[in-house]
Structure formats: C-alpha cells, structure tokens
Amino acid sequence: MSADGDKEFGSCCTELKETMSGVDFEPLITVGDGGILYMSVGLIEMDDEEPGMIDHPLFFCPFCGTRLQTVEEVRAKSGGDDEDAT
Ligand SMILES: [Zn+2]
C-alpha cells in the first residue's frame, strides 16, 4: 500500500505483474531505488567479479504498451542529476 502517490507497476496487465513477482524465476524487470522501474538489458563482465546487470529505465510496458513512467518522473526520482547543479 503506497499512499504517497506512487503508481503501482504491474497494474496494467497480468503479464507484467507476474513477471515482476517472479516466483519461479529471477525477474529482469524490477523496481529499483526511488521507485523507478528498471529492465535489465544485458550482462557486463567484470574482472574477478560476478557478471553485472545493465539496467535501463522502462518507460512502456513490454507486454501491453501502457506508459509506466515518463522521462521526467525517472529523472526526478533518480535525483535529477542531469540538471542538478548543486
Ligand atoms: Zn502491461
């Protein structure tokens, strides 16, 4: 229950909801810091470490095409490091 205005990702269709809940597998679509929805788009090899995941904000549902979040929302939630001049 989020009463602070957060949209609930996965409410657009059952495919996304089930993918995100991922009981039988590790979901590649996850909600990260600040409530941003990310999709893993690839693996990166790191020396002496486990492969890392490359995440990218997901703007539209890959299953039904519903807009999930906007560039502005992602930028605001991630701290707006583009234009934050402090
Ligand atoms: Zn959907």
PDB file of the backbone (N, CA, C, O) and the ligand in Angstrom, with CONECT records:
HET     ZN  A 101       1
ATOM      1  N   MET A   1       0.843  -1.197   0.000  1.00  0.00           N
ATOM      2  CA  MET A   1       0.000   0.000   0.000  1.00  0.00           C
ATOM      3  C   MET A   1       0.881   1.250   0.000  1.00  0.00           C
ATOM      4  O   MET A   1       1.582   1.513   0.977  1.00  0.00           O
ATOM      5  N   SER A   2       0.851   1.993  -1.049  1.00  0.00           N
ATOM      6  CA  SER A   2       1.619   3.216  -1.086  1.00  0.00           C
ATOM      7  C   SER A   2       0.660   4.381  -1.258  1.00  0.00           C
ATOM      8  O   SER A   2       0.023   4.535  -2.300  1.00  0.00           O
ATOM      9  N   ALA A   3       0.569   5.191  -0.226  1.00  0.00           N
ATOM     10  CA  ALA A   3      -0.394   6.284  -0.254  1.00  0.00           C
ATOM     11  C   ALA A   3       0.251   7.591  -0.654  1.00  0.00           C
ATOM     12  O   ALA A   3      -0.409   8.630  -0.683  1.00  0.00           O
ATOM     13  N   ASP A   4       1.526   7.551  -0.962  1.00  0.00           N
ATOM     14  CA  ASP A   4       2.223   8.800  -1.254  1.00  0.00           C
ATOM     15  C   ASP A   4       2.284   9.105  -2.747  1.00  0.00           C
ATOM     16  O   ASP A   4       3.166   9.828  -3.209  1.00  0.00           O
ATOM     17  N   GLY A   5       1.356   8.557  -3.477  1.00  0.00           N
ATOM     18  CA  GLY A   5       1.250   8.911  -4.877  1.00  0.00           C
ATOM     19  C   GLY A   5       2.037   8.021  -5.811  1.00  0.00           C
ATOM     20  O   GLY A   5       2.017   8.227  -7.025  1.00  0.00           O
ATOM     21  N   ASP A   6       2.725   7.042  -5.274  1.00  0.00           N
ATOM     22  CA  ASP A   6       3.451   6.133  -6.149  1.00  0.00           C
ATOM     23  C   ASP A   6       2.492   5.298  -6.970  1.00  0.00           C
ATOM     24  O   ASP A   6       1.527   4.741  -6.447  1.00  0.00           O
ATOM     25  N   LYS A   7       2.765   5.217  -8.250  1.00  0.00           N
ATOM     26  CA  LYS A   7       1.969   4.333  -9.075  1.00  0.00           C
ATOM     27  C   LYS A   7       2.423   2.898  -8.858  1.00  0.00           C
ATOM     28  O   LYS A   7       3.600   2.629  -8.620  1.00  0.00           O
ATOM     29  N   GLU A   8       1.488   2.008  -8.944  1.00  0.00           N
ATOM     30  CA  GLU A   8       1.854   0.619  -8.739  1.00  0.00           C
ATOM     31  C   GLU A   8       2.157  -0.034 -10.078  1.00  0.00           C
ATOM     32  O   GLU A   8       1.260  -0.251 -10.893  1.00  0.00           O
ATOM     33  N   PHE A   9       3.426  -0.345 -10.296  1.00  0.00           N
ATOM     34  CA  PHE A   9       3.793  -1.004 -11.541  1.00  0.00           C
ATOM     35  C   PHE A   9       3.221  -2.419 -11.550  1.00  0.00           C
ATOM     36  O   PHE A   9       3.227  -3.112 -10.532  1.00  0.00           O
ATOM     37  N   GLY A  10       2.739  -2.826 -12.689  1.00  0.00           N
ATOM     38  CA  GLY A  10       2.156  -4.153 -12.782  1.00  0.00           C
ATOM     39  C   GLY A  10       0.651  -4.135 -12.726  1.00  0.00           C
ATOM     40  O   GLY A  10       0.004  -5.179 -12.800  1.00  0.00           O
ATOM     41  N   SER A  11       0.085  -2.930 -12.595  1.00  0.00           N
ATOM     42  CA  SER A  11      -1.363  -2.844 -12.528  1.00  0.00           C
ATOM     43  C   SER A  11      -1.987  -2.785 -13.917  1.00  0.00           C
ATOM     44  O   SER A  11      -3.210  -2.814 -14.053  1.00  0.00           O
ATOM     45  N   CYS A  12      -1.145  -2.700 -14.955  1.00  0.00           N
ATOM     46  CA  CYS A  12      -1.686  -2.551 -16.307  1.00  0.00           C
ATOM     47  C   CYS A  12      -2.095  -3.891 -16.899  1.00  0.00           C
ATOM     48  O   CYS A  12      -3.068  -3.957 -17.650  1.00  0.00           O
ATOM     49  N   CYS A  13      -1.373  -4.959 -16.576  1.00  0.00           N
ATOM     50  CA  CYS A  13      -1.715  -6.257 -17.128  1.00  0.00           C
ATOM     51  C   CYS A  13      -1.106  -7.358 -16.264  1.00  0.00           C
ATOM     52  O   CYS A  13      -0.160  -7.117 -15.515  1.00  0.00           O
ATOM     53  N   THR A  14      -1.642  -8.537 -16.370  1.00  0.00           N
ATOM     54  CA  THR A  14      -1.175  -9.629 -15.523  1.00  0.00           C
ATOM     55  C   THR A  14       0.204 -10.106 -15.938  1.00  0.00           C
ATOM     56  O   THR A  14       0.954 -10.620 -15.108  1.00  0.00           O
ATOM     57  N   GLU A  15       0.558  -9.943 -17.232  1.00  0.00           N
ATOM     58  CA  GLU A  15       1.875 -10.372 -17.678  1.00  0.00           C
ATOM     59  C   GLU A  15       2.979  -9.637 -16.913  1.00  0.00           C
ATOM     60  O   GLU A  15       3.927 -10.250 -16.421  1.00  0.00           O
ATOM     61  N   LEU A  16       2.837  -8.316 -16.825  1.00  0.00           N
ATOM     62  CA  LEU A  16       3.854  -7.545 -16.123  1.00  0.00           C
ATOM     63  C   LEU A  16       3.819  -7.857 -14.627  1.00  0.00           C
ATOM     64  O   LEU A  16       4.862  -7.985 -13.986  1.00  0.00           O
ATOM     65  N   LYS A  17       2.629  -7.976 -14.091  1.00  0.00           N
ATOM     66  CA  LYS A  17       2.505  -8.269 -12.665  1.00  0.00           C
ATOM     67  C   LYS A  17       3.194  -9.593 -12.326  1.00  0.00           C
ATOM     68  O   LYS A  17       3.933  -9.691 -11.347  1.00  0.00           O
ATOM     69  N   GLU A  18       2.938 -10.594 -13.144  1.00  0.00           N
ATOM     70  CA  GLU A  18       3.532 -11.902 -12.875  1.00  0.00           C
ATOM     71  C   GLU A  18       5.032 -11.898 -13.110  1.00  0.00           C
ATOM     72  O   GLU A  18       5.783 -12.562 -12.397  1.00  0.00           O
ATOM     73  N   THR A  19       5.467 -11.141 -14.121  1.00  0.00           N
ATOM     74  CA  THR A  19       6.900 -11.053 -14.375  1.00  0.00           C
ATOM     75  C   THR A  19       7.618 -10.414 -13.198  1.00  0.00           C
ATOM     76  O   THR A  19       8.682 -10.873 -12.784  1.00  0.00           O
ATOM     77  N   MET A  20       7.031  -9.357 -12.664  1.00  0.00           N
ATOM     78  CA  MET A  20       7.678  -8.653 -11.571  1.00  0.00           C
ATOM     79  C   MET A  20       7.649  -9.450 -10.274  1.00  0.00           C
ATOM     80  O   MET A  20       8.563  -9.346  -9.457  1.00  0.00           O
ATOM     81  N   SER A  21       6.608 -10.239 -10.088  1.00  0.00           N
ATOM     82  CA  SER A  21       6.519 -11.013  -8.850  1.00  0.00           C
ATOM     83  C   SER A  21       7.472 -12.200  -8.890  1.00  0.00           C
ATOM     84  O   SER A  21       7.963 -12.648  -7.854  1.00  0.00           O
ATOM     85  N   GLY A  22       7.732 -12.715 -10.115  1.00  0.00           N
ATOM     86  CA  GLY A  22       8.782 -13.684 -10.344  1.00  0.00           C
ATOM     87  C   GLY A  22       8.982 -14.751  -9.289  1.00  0.00           C
ATOM     88  O   GLY A  22      10.051 -14.800  -8.682  1.00  0.00           O
ATOM     89  N   VAL A  23       8.012 -15.600  -9.044  1.00  0.00           N
ATOM     90  CA  VAL A  23       8.177 -16.617  -8.016  1.00  0.00           C
ATOM     91  C   VAL A  23       9.038 -17.784  -8.491  1.00  0.00           C
ATOM     92  O   VAL A  23       9.758 -18.385  -7.694  1.00  0.00           O
ATOM     93  N   ASP A  24       8.971 -18.104  -9.759  1.00  0.00           N
ATOM     94  CA  ASP A  24       9.698 -19.265 -10.269  1.00  0.00           C
ATOM     95  C   ASP A  24      10.989 -18.891 -10.987  1.00  0.00           C
ATOM     96  O   ASP A  24      11.705 -19.765 -11.476  1.00  0.00           O
ATOM     97  N   PHE A  25      11.288 -17.604 -11.054  1.00  0.00           N
ATOM     98  CA  PHE A  25      12.479 -17.161 -11.782  1.00  0.00           C
ATOM     99  C   PHE A  25      12.917 -15.812 -11.235  1.00  0.00           C
ATOM    100  O   PHE A  25      12.209 -15.178 -10.453  1.00  0.00           O
ATOM    101  N   GLU A  26      14.083 -15.396 -11.656  1.00  0.00           N
ATOM    102  CA  GLU A  26      14.609 -14.091 -11.253  1.00  0.00           C
ATOM    103  C   GLU A  26      14.149 -13.052 -12.257  1.00  0.00           C
ATOM    104  O   GLU A  26      14.575 -13.087 -13.411  1.00  0.00           O
ATOM    105  N   PRO A  27      13.293 -12.130 -11.849  1.00  0.00           N
ATOM    106  CA  PRO A  27      12.768 -11.163 -12.814  1.00  0.00           C
ATOM    107  C   PRO A  27      13.849 -10.221 -13.316  1.00  0.00           C
ATOM    108  O   PRO A  27      14.728  -9.808 -12.560  1.00  0.00           O
ATOM    109  N   LEU A  28      13.779  -9.889 -14.585  1.00  0.00           N
ATOM    110  CA  LEU A  28      14.696  -8.913 -15.156  1.00  0.00           C
ATOM    111  C   LEU A  28      14.068  -7.528 -15.165  1.00  0.00           C
ATOM    112  O   LEU A  28      14.701  -6.548 -15.559  1.00  0.00           O
ATOM    113  N   ILE A  29      12.820  -7.460 -14.728  1.00  0.00           N
ATOM    114  CA  ILE A  29      12.140  -6.177 -14.582  1.00  0.00           C
ATOM    115  C   ILE A  29      11.907  -5.962 -13.095  1.00  0.00           C
ATOM    116  O   ILE A  29      11.156  -6.705 -12.463  1.00  0.00           O
ATOM    117  N   THR A  30      12.554  -4.944 -12.540  1.00  0.00           N
ATOM    118  CA  THR A  30      12.474  -4.737 -11.101  1.00  0.00           C
ATOM    119  C   THR A  30      12.320  -3.259 -10.783  1.00  0.00           C
ATOM    120  O   THR A  30      12.705  -2.393 -11.568  1.00  0.00           O
ATOM    121  N   VAL A  31      11.748  -2.990  -9.611  1.00  0.00           N
ATOM    122  CA  VAL A  31      11.654  -1.619  -9.131  1.00  0.00           C
ATOM    123  C   VAL A  31      12.901  -1.314  -8.308  1.00  0.00           C
ATOM    124  O   VAL A  31      13.181  -1.970  -7.304  1.00  0.00           O
ATOM    125  N   GLY A  32      13.628  -0.325  -8.748  1.00  0.00           N
ATOM    126  CA  GLY A  32      14.881  -0.004  -8.088  1.00  0.00           C
ATOM    127  C   GLY A  32      14.749   1.151  -7.121  1.00  0.00           C
ATOM    128  O   GLY A  32      13.654   1.466  -6.655  1.00  0.00           O
ATOM    129  N   ASP A  33      15.876   1.782  -6.822  1.00  0.00           N
ATOM    130  CA  ASP A  33      15.901   2.892  -5.884  1.00  0.00           C
ATOM    131  C   ASP A  33      14.975   4.010  -6.335  1.00  0.00           C
ATOM    132  O   ASP A  33      14.934   4.361  -7.514  1.00  0.00           O
ATOM    133  N   GLY A  34      14.237   4.562  -5.387  1.00  0.00           N
ATOM    134  CA  GLY A  34      13.376   5.684  -5.692  1.00  0.00           C
ATOM    135  C   GLY A  34      12.096   5.315  -6.400  1.00  0.00           C
ATOM    136  O   GLY A  34      11.347   6.194  -6.827  1.00  0.00           O
ATOM    137  N   GLY A  35      11.831   4.017  -6.534  1.00  0.00           N
ATOM    138  CA  GLY A  35      10.589   3.594  -7.163  1.00  0.00           C
ATOM    139  C   GLY A  35      10.624   3.667  -8.678  1.00  0.00           C
ATOM    140  O   GLY A  35       9.578   3.759  -9.321  1.00  0.00           O
ATOM    141  N   ILE A  36      11.817   3.628  -9.251  1.00  0.00           N
ATOM    142  CA  ILE A  36      11.941   3.624 -10.706  1.00  0.00           C
ATOM    143  C   ILE A  36      11.897   2.181 -11.192  1.00  0.00           C
ATOM    144  O   ILE A  36      12.543   1.302 -10.621  1.00  0.00           O
ATOM    145  N   LEU A  37      11.127   1.948 -12.251  1.00  0.00           N
ATOM    146  CA  LEU A  37      11.055   0.607 -12.811  1.00  0.00           C
ATOM    147  C   LEU A  37      12.175   0.419 -13.828  1.00  0.00           C
ATOM    148  O   LEU A  37      12.308   1.182 -14.785  1.00  0.00           O
ATOM    149  N   TYR A  38      12.973  -0.613 -13.595  1.00  0.00           N
ATOM    150  CA  TYR A  38      14.110  -0.885 -14.469  1.00  0.00           C
ATOM    151  C   TYR A  38      13.937  -2.221 -15.172  1.00  0.00           C
ATOM    152  O   TYR A  38      13.305  -3.142 -14.654  1.00  0.00           O
ATOM    153  N   MET A  39      14.510  -2.303 -16.355  1.00  0.00           N
ATOM    154  CA  MET A  39      14.590  -3.572 -17.054  1.00  0.00           C
ATOM    155  C   MET A  39      16.059  -3.870 -17.327  1.00  0.00           C
ATOM    156  O   MET A  39      16.802  -3.011 -17.801  1.00  0.00           O
ATOM    157  N   SER A  40      16.465  -5.098 -17.023  1.00  0.00           N
ATOM    158  CA  SER A  40      17.832  -5.499 -17.330  1.00  0.00           C
ATOM    159  C   SER A  40      17.938  -5.780 -18.816  1.00  0.00           C
ATOM    160  O   SER A  40      17.164  -6.553 -19.381  1.00  0.00           O
ATOM    161  N   VAL A  41      18.923  -5.131 -19.440  1.00  0.00           N
ATOM    162  CA  VAL A  41      19.058  -5.266 -20.886  1.00  0.00           C
ATOM    163  C   VAL A  41      20.294  -6.055 -21.281  1.00  0.00           C
ATOM    164  O   VAL A  41      20.490  -6.363 -22.456  1.00  0.00           O
ATOM    165  N   GLY A  42      21.133  -6.384 -20.294  1.00  0.00           N
ATOM    166  CA  GLY A  42      22.308  -7.144 -20.660  1.00  0.00           C
ATOM    167  C   GLY A  42      23.203  -7.434 -19.470  1.00  0.00           C
ATOM    168  O   GLY A  42      22.972  -6.964 -18.357  1.00  0.00           O
ATOM    169  N   LEU A  43      24.215  -8.211 -19.738  1.00  0.00           N
ATOM    170  CA  LEU A  43      25.198  -8.566 -18.721  1.00  0.00           C
ATOM    171  C   LEU A  43      26.527  -7.931 -19.070  1.00  0.00           C
ATOM    172  O   LEU A  43      26.880  -7.812 -20.243  1.00  0.00           O
ATOM    173  N   ILE A  44      27.264  -7.521 -18.047  1.00  0.00           N
ATOM    174  CA  ILE A  44      28.600  -6.998 -18.283  1.00  0.00           C
ATOM    175  C   ILE A  44      29.588  -7.826 -17.476  1.00  0.00           C
ATOM    176  O   ILE A  44      29.347  -8.144 -16.311  1.00  0.00           O
ATOM    177  N   GLU A  45      30.690  -8.166 -18.102  1.00  0.00           N
ATOM    178  CA  GLU A  45      31.699  -8.953 -17.407  1.00  0.00           C
ATOM    179  C   GLU A  45      32.626  -8.037 -16.647  1.00  0.00           C
ATOM    180  O   GLU A  45      33.122  -7.039 -17.170  1.00  0.00           O
ATOM    181  N   MET A  46      32.849  -8.405 -15.385  1.00  0.00           N
ATOM    182  CA  MET A  46      33.747  -7.602 -14.580  1.00  0.00           C
ATOM    183  C   MET A  46      34.893  -8.473 -14.091  1.00  0.00           C
ATOM    184  O   MET A  46      34.692  -9.631 -13.726  1.00  0.00           O
ATOM    185  N   ASP A  47      36.081  -7.917 -14.087  1.00  0.00           N
ATOM    186  CA  ASP A  47      37.253  -8.678 -13.650  1.00  0.00           C
ATOM    187  C   ASP A  47      37.081  -9.151 -12.217  1.00  0.00           C
ATOM    188  O   ASP A  47      36.746  -8.373 -11.323  1.00  0.00           O
ATOM    189  N   ASP A  48      37.314 -10.433 -12.015  1.00  0.00           N
ATOM    190  CA  ASP A  48      37.306 -11.027 -10.681  1.00  0.00           C
ATOM    191  C   ASP A  48      35.965 -10.915  -9.972  1.00  0.00           C
ATOM    192  O   ASP A  48      35.881 -11.146  -8.766  1.00  0.00           O
ATOM    193  N   GLU A  49      34.926 -10.567 -10.702  1.00  0.00           N
ATOM    194  CA  GLU A  49      33.632 -10.460 -10.048  1.00  0.00           C
ATOM    195  C   GLU A  49      32.578 -11.173 -10.874  1.00  0.00           C
ATOM    196  O   GLU A  49      32.801 -11.558 -12.022  1.00  0.00           O
ATOM    197  N   GLU A  50      31.437 -11.331 -10.254  1.00  0.00           N
ATOM    198  CA  GLU A  50      30.324 -11.910 -10.980  1.00  0.00           C
ATOM    199  C   GLU A  50      29.875 -10.932 -12.062  1.00  0.00           C
ATOM    200  O   GLU A  50      30.049  -9.721 -11.920  1.00  0.00           O
ATOM    201  N   PRO A  51      29.307 -11.449 -13.127  1.00  0.00           N
ATOM    202  CA  PRO A  51      28.785 -10.552 -14.158  1.00  0.00           C
ATOM    203  C   PRO A  51      27.757  -9.598 -13.575  1.00  0.00           C
ATOM    204  O   PRO A  51      26.935  -9.986 -12.745  1.00  0.00           O
ATOM    205  N   GLY A  52      27.810  -8.363 -14.011  1.00  0.00           N
ATOM    206  CA  GLY A  52      26.853  -7.370 -13.534  1.00  0.00           C
ATOM    207  C   GLY A  52      25.749  -7.173 -14.543  1.00  0.00           C
ATOM    208  O   GLY A  52      25.911  -7.440 -15.733  1.00  0.00           O
ATOM    209  N   MET A  53      24.623  -6.699 -14.044  1.00  0.00           N
ATOM    210  CA  MET A  53      23.480  -6.463 -14.913  1.00  0.00           C
ATOM    211  C   MET A  53      23.466  -5.012 -15.370  1.00  0.00           C
ATOM    212  O   MET A  53      23.730  -4.099 -14.587  1.00  0.00           O
ATOM    213  N   ILE A  54      23.159  -4.815 -16.629  1.00  0.00           N
ATOM    214  CA  ILE A  54      22.945  -3.464 -17.141  1.00  0.00           C
ATOM    215  C   ILE A  54      21.452  -3.180 -17.079  1.00  0.00           C
ATOM    216  O   ILE A  54      20.651  -3.861 -17.719  1.00  0.00           O
ATOM    217  N   ASP A  55      21.087  -2.168 -16.303  1.00  0.00           N
ATOM    218  CA  ASP A  55      19.680  -1.816 -16.162  1.00  0.00           C
ATOM    219  C   ASP A  55      19.376  -0.539 -16.921  1.00  0.00           C
ATOM    220  O   ASP A  55      20.210   0.360 -17.032  1.00  0.00           O
ATOM    221  N   HIS A  56      18.173  -0.486 -17.434  1.00  0.00           N
ATOM    222  CA  HIS A  56      17.725   0.724 -18.111  1.00  0.00           C
ATOM    223  C   HIS A  56      16.302   1.003 -17.672  1.00  0.00           C
ATOM    224  O   HIS A  56      15.496   0.077 -17.580  1.00  0.00           O
ATOM    225  N   PRO A  57      15.972   2.259 -17.399  1.00  0.00           N
ATOM    226  CA  PRO A  57      14.589   2.563 -17.009  1.00  0.00           C
ATOM    227  C   PRO A  57      13.602   2.101 -18.072  1.00  0.00           C
ATOM    228  O   PRO A  57      13.833   2.250 -19.272  1.00  0.00           O
ATOM    229  N   LEU A  58      12.512   1.544 -17.605  1.00  0.00           N
ATOM    230  CA  LEU A  58      11.495   1.026 -18.509  1.00  0.00           C
ATOM    231  C   LEU A  58      10.344   2.029 -18.558  1.00  0.00           C
ATOM    232  O   LEU A  58       9.716   2.309 -17.537  1.00  0.00           O
ATOM    233  N   PHE A  59      10.074   2.561 -19.730  1.00  0.00           N
ATOM    234  CA  PHE A  59       9.072   3.610 -19.840  1.00  0.00           C
ATOM    235  C   PHE A  59       7.712   3.070 -20.262  1.00  0.00           C
ATOM    236  O   PHE A  59       6.675   3.607 -19.872  1.00  0.00           O
ATOM    237  N   PHE A  60       7.719   2.024 -21.045  1.00  0.00           N
ATOM    238  CA  PHE A  60       6.465   1.439 -21.506  1.00  0.00           C
ATOM    239  C   PHE A  60       6.434  -0.040 -21.163  1.00  0.00           C
ATOM    240  O   PHE A  60       7.465  -0.712 -21.190  1.00  0.00           O
ATOM    241  N   CYS A  61       5.251  -0.545 -20.843  1.00  0.00           N
ATOM    242  CA  CYS A  61       5.115  -1.955 -20.559  1.00  0.00           C
ATOM    243  C   CYS A  61       5.446  -2.756 -21.817  1.00  0.00           C
ATOM    244  O   CYS A  61       4.877  -2.496 -22.877  1.00  0.00           O
ATOM    245  N   PRO A  62       6.365  -3.737 -21.715  1.00  0.00           N
ATOM    246  CA  PRO A  62       6.736  -4.528 -22.893  1.00  0.00           C
ATOM    247  C   PRO A  62       5.633  -5.480 -23.337  1.00  0.00           C
ATOM    248  O   PRO A  62       5.708  -6.055 -24.423  1.00  0.00           O
ATOM    249  N   PHE A  63       4.620  -5.648 -22.512  1.00  0.00           N
ATOM    250  CA  PHE A  63       3.569  -6.614 -22.832  1.00  0.00           C
ATOM    251  C   PHE A  63       2.343  -5.949 -23.447  1.00  0.00           C
ATOM    252  O   PHE A  63       1.802  -6.437 -24.440  1.00  0.00           O
ATOM    253  N   CYS A  64       1.906  -4.840 -22.860  1.00  0.00           N
ATOM    254  CA  CYS A  64       0.671  -4.225 -23.352  1.00  0.00           C
ATOM    255  C   CYS A  64       0.880  -2.810 -23.868  1.00  0.00           C
ATOM    256  O   CYS A  64      -0.036  -2.221 -24.441  1.00  0.00           O
ATOM    257  N   GLY A  65       2.070  -2.258 -23.675  1.00  0.00           N
ATOM    258  CA  GLY A  65       2.374  -0.955 -24.240  1.00  0.00           C
ATOM    259  C   GLY A  65       1.920   0.231 -23.425  1.00  0.00           C
ATOM    260  O   GLY A  65       2.032   1.373 -23.872  1.00  0.00           O
ATOM    261  N   THR A  66       1.404  -0.023 -22.226  1.00  0.00           N
ATOM    262  CA  THR A  66       0.982   1.077 -21.379  1.00  0.00           C
ATOM    263  C   THR A  66       2.181   1.892 -20.910  1.00  0.00           C
ATOM    264  O   THR A  66       3.224   1.340 -20.561  1.00  0.00           O
ATOM    265  N   ARG A  67       2.019   3.206 -20.907  1.00  0.00           N
ATOM    266  CA  ARG A  67       3.099   4.048 -20.391  1.00  0.00           C
ATOM    267  C   ARG A  67       3.173   3.877 -18.878  1.00  0.00           C
ATOM    268  O   ARG A  67       2.183   4.078 -18.175  1.00  0.00           O
ATOM    269  N   LEU A  68       4.335   3.508 -18.387  1.00  0.00           N
ATOM    270  CA  LEU A  68       4.505   3.215 -16.963  1.00  0.00           C
ATOM    271  C   LEU A  68       5.084   4.393 -16.210  1.00  0.00           C
ATOM    272  O   LEU A  68       4.718   4.649 -15.063  1.00  0.00           O
ATOM    273  N   GLN A  69       5.971   5.093 -16.843  1.00  0.00           N
ATOM    274  CA  GLN A  69       6.605   6.255 -16.219  1.00  0.00           C
ATOM    275  C   GLN A  69       7.173   7.116 -17.337  1.00  0.00           C
ATOM    276  O   GLN A  69       7.361   6.658 -18.464  1.00  0.00           O
ATOM    277  N   THR A  70       7.442   8.367 -17.002  1.00  0.00           N
ATOM    278  CA  THR A  70       7.963   9.278 -18.013  1.00  0.00           C
ATOM    279  C   THR A  70       9.432   9.583 -17.723  1.00  0.00           C
ATOM    280  O   THR A  70       9.935   9.339 -16.626  1.00  0.00           O
ATOM    281  N   VAL A  71      10.101  10.123 -18.737  1.00  0.00           N
ATOM    282  CA  VAL A  71      11.499  10.506 -18.562  1.00  0.00           C
ATOM    283  C   VAL A  71      11.619  11.488 -17.406  1.00  0.00           C
ATOM    284  O   VAL A  71      12.564  11.424 -16.620  1.00  0.00           O
ATOM    285  N   GLU A  72      10.645  12.404 -17.307  1.00  0.00           N
ATOM    286  CA  GLU A  72      10.683  13.405 -16.245  1.00  0.00           C
ATOM    287  C   GLU A  72      10.559  12.758 -14.874  1.00  0.00           C
ATOM    288  O   GLU A  72      11.254  13.138 -13.932  1.00  0.00           O
ATOM    289  N   GLU A  73       9.664  11.773 -14.769  1.00  0.00           N
ATOM    290  CA  GLU A  73       9.482  11.086 -13.490  1.00  0.00           C
ATOM    291  C   GLU A  73      10.748  10.355 -13.083  1.00  0.00           C
ATOM    292  O   GLU A  73      11.179  10.432 -11.933  1.00  0.00           O
ATOM    293  N   VAL A  74      11.342   9.644 -14.037  1.00  0.00           N
ATOM    294  CA  VAL A  74      12.566   8.901 -13.740  1.00  0.00           C
ATOM    295  C   VAL A  74      13.666   9.862 -13.322  1.00  0.00           C
ATOM    296  O   VAL A  74      14.408   9.601 -12.376  1.00  0.00           O
ATOM    297  N   ARG A  75      13.762  10.981 -14.041  1.00  0.00           N
ATOM    298  CA  ARG A  75      14.804  11.951 -13.729  1.00  0.00           C
ATOM    299  C   ARG A  75      14.598  12.538 -12.338  1.00  0.00           C
ATOM    300  O   ARG A  75      15.553  12.723 -11.584  1.00  0.00           O
ATOM    301  N   ALA A  76      13.347  12.828 -12.007  1.00  0.00           N
ATOM    302  CA  ALA A  76      13.056  13.397 -10.692  1.00  0.00           C
ATOM    303  C   ALA A  76      13.344  12.388  -9.587  1.00  0.00           C
ATOM    304  O   ALA A  76      13.922  12.731  -8.556  1.00  0.00           O
ATOM    305  N   LYS A  77      12.937  11.140  -9.811  1.00  0.00           N
ATOM    306  CA  LYS A  77      13.122  10.120  -8.784  1.00  0.00           C
ATOM    307  C   LYS A  77      14.582   9.772  -8.585  1.00  0.00           C
ATOM    308  O   LYS A  77      15.002   9.441  -7.476  1.00  0.00           O
ATOM    309  N   SER A  78      15.354   9.847  -9.654  1.00  0.00           N
ATOM    310  CA  SER A  78      16.764   9.470  -9.546  1.00  0.00           C
ATOM    311  C   SER A  78      17.603  10.613  -9.039  1.00  0.00           C
ATOM    312  O   SER A  78      18.824  10.488  -8.948  1.00  0.00           O
ATOM    313  N   GLY A  79      16.978  11.727  -8.706  1.00  0.00           N
ATOM    314  CA  GLY A  79      17.707  12.832  -8.116  1.00  0.00           C
ATOM    315  C   GLY A  79      18.008  13.949  -9.101  1.00  0.00           C
ATOM    316  O   GLY A  79      18.629  14.951  -8.745  1.00  0.00           O
ATOM    317  N   GLY A  80      17.572  13.776 -10.324  1.00  0.00           N
ATOM    318  CA  GLY A  80      17.744  14.808 -11.332  1.00  0.00           C
ATOM    319  C   GLY A  80      19.186  15.194 -11.544  1.00  0.00           C
ATOM    320  O   GLY A  80      19.516  16.378 -11.607  1.00  0.00           O
ATOM    321  N   ASP A  81      20.055  14.193 -11.656  1.00  0.00           N
ATOM    322  CA  ASP A  81      21.480  14.511 -11.745  1.00  0.00           C
ATOM    323  C   ASP A  81      21.862  15.173 -13.067  1.00  0.00           C
ATOM    324  O   ASP A  81      22.993  15.625 -13.243  1.00  0.00           O
ATOM    325  N   ASP A  82      20.910  15.224 -13.989  1.00  0.00           N
ATOM    326  CA  ASP A  82      21.205  15.892 -15.246  1.00  0.00           C
ATOM    327  C   ASP A  82      21.355  17.401 -15.053  1.00  0.00           C
ATOM    328  O   ASP A  82      22.306  18.018 -15.534  1.00  0.00           O
ATOM    329  N   GLU A  83      20.388  17.973 -14.335  1.00  0.00           N
ATOM    330  CA  GLU A  83      20.365  19.426 -14.233  1.00  0.00           C
ATOM    331  C   GLU A  83      20.630  19.916 -12.815  1.00  0.00           C
ATOM    332  O   GLU A  83      20.558  21.114 -12.544  1.00  0.00           O
ATOM    333  N   ASP A  84      20.930  19.008 -11.929  1.00  0.00           N
ATOM    334  CA  ASP A  84      21.195  19.394 -10.549  1.00  0.00           C
ATOM    335  C   ASP A  84      22.579  20.000 -10.458  1.00  0.00           C
ATOM    336  O   ASP A  84      23.581  19.300 -10.602  1.00  0.00           O
ATOM    337  N   ALA A  85      22.635  21.288 -10.221  1.00  0.00           N
ATOM    338  CA  ALA A  85      23.920  21.979 -10.271  1.00  0.00           C
ATOM    339  C   ALA A  85      24.503  22.231  -8.892  1.00  0.00           C
ATOM    340  O   ALA A  85      25.466  22.983  -8.744  1.00  0.00           O
ATOM    341  N   THR A  86      23.930  21.614  -7.908  1.00  0.00           N
ATOM    342  CA  THR A  86      24.439  21.887  -6.555  1.00  0.00           C
ATOM    343  C   THR A  86      25.814  21.298  -6.356  1.00  0.00           C
ATOM    344  O   THR A  86      26.393  21.432  -5.278  1.00  0.00           O
TER     345      THR A  86
HETATM  346 ZN    ZN A 101       1.205  -4.106 -19.177  1.00  0.00          ZN2+
END
